Structures are given as structure tokens and as C-alpha cells.
Amino acid sequence: MALLFGLLIGSFLNVCVYRLPQDLSVVRPRSYCPACNHPIAWYDNVPLLSYALLRGRCRHCQGAISVRYPVVELLTGVLFFIFVWRLGPSLAAAKFCLFSALLVGLTFSDLEARILPDEFTLGGMAAGLVLSWFVPVKPYIAEVLLWGTGLHRNSHWTSLTEALLGAIIPGFCLWLAGWLYFKLRQREGLGLGDVKLVAMVGAFLGLNGALFMLIFGSLAGSLIGYAYIRYTRQDPSTYELPFGTFLGLAGIAVALWDSGAL
């Protein structure tokens, strides 16, 4: 059931990835082919199956359907399956399913449009903070900061404090790095969307999880990005690296480890 539900959520994420960067409604109109604008019938909109039966082509114009559609659906379905399988049908599993869905949407949105929608980042940050009250975030610094107030004995307050620290500190550090880069090079090197993404991850995973995600995402972005630029002979001074994509994938990996799903 989790796998099937994940496939359906993945199908909706594809709509978001295509429409949100263009400021289009994700509700209306119904799904349509981006090439010919013809509405897609329900039987051509079944996750994974329709793409395979249509052989990656629109039924009406025979235009190619991006491979991103089945990849997003499959990745979301597999992540939902793993979290529910390992954590059981629990609120913790629901939290990590929501978190993974947000990261999948952000990963492919940045890869395709170089945009990280506020609906995912800011909305996700708010959801992460609220859920931290019900599903404890592992405390590392919160108990020390709350020591002597009596609140350090309350798991709800320590969890919420850790989530707030995770949202504020890594996000501020990344913003500061981008600001310093701009002052030194007189050009943008980092978008605010990346800062919001890091803050969202911190709200779900706390300070420790956000820092690990930032480290792994930065290393992967540097190594893979540099290799891609060299291979394709891009100009390093002008190429816009989808940093949010690397952060999103790193966030998924950290979530799998932090939740105990792996």
C-alpha cells in the first residue's frame, strides 16, 4: 500500500515539478501533454504502467515524454515502501514519507528548472517544525541549551528546539557563505532557494542531520559538478550548477540513515 501510494504521490510531484516553477496551478487544468497541450486521459496517466505502454510517447502527437516522469514516480514509491517497511505504519513513517516526497520534488525541480519552489521549502519547513513536536528529533545541542530551565526533561521541547536550531544555524551559515561570495566576486554564487532547502531539512532532521546533508551535498556537488563541467567543456565561471539537486539527494540519504530505515 505504501508503494502504491508513493507512486501516486510521485505522479503528483511530476505535476508540481513542471508547473510550480512556471507559477501555474497544480490543480487546474487537468494533466496535459506539454508538447501538444492535449488533455491526458486517466488510462494514460497510470504511474509507470502508462509510460511503459506508451513507450515514452504522447498518444496524440507522439512527442517524447521525459524520463523524469517514471523516475520520480518510482523513486517516491520505493522511498515510501522503505520507510513504512522499516518503521511500520506509524507517524514517524508518515513524517519521513512526507520529507522524502518534498526532497524528490525539490531535487528534480532544481535539476530541470534551477528553481526550488517556496511551496516545498517554506511549506516543508513549517511542516517539519510542527511534526518535531510529535515525532522526536534526535537532540544533540538542545538539551544543553535548555539545561536548567526544566524543559530539557521534556522530549517535546527538546525536539522542537533541535528542529529550530537545525533550521536556523545551517541555513544562516549557507546564506553567509553566499553573501561573502557575492561580496568577493560581485556575482551571485548561491540562491536563496538553497538556503531555504537547508532550513527545511534542518526542521525535519535537526542540526546534526542538516549539517551532514550540507557536507555530503557540497562534496558531491563539487566533485560531480566539476567532472561534468570538464566533460561537457562548459565555462566554469558561467555554468549554473543545480546545487539543490545534490542537497536533495544528500538529504534523502541522510533521512534513510537517520530514521534507521537503512
Buried (B, 14 or more C-beta within 10 A) or exposed (E): EBBEBBBBBBBBBBBBBBBBBEEEEEEEEEBEBEBEEEEBEEEBBBBBBBBEEEEBBBBBEEEEBBEBBBBBBBBBBBBBBBBBEBBEEEEBBBBBBBBBBBBBBBBBBBBBBBBBBBEBBEEBBEBBBBBBBEBBBBBBBBBEBBEEEEBBEEEEBBBBBBBBBBBBBBBEBBBEBBEEBEEEEEEEBBBBBBBBBBBBBBBBBBBBBBBBBBEBBBEBBEEEBEEEBEEEEBEEEEEEBBBBBBBBBBBBBBBBEBBEBE
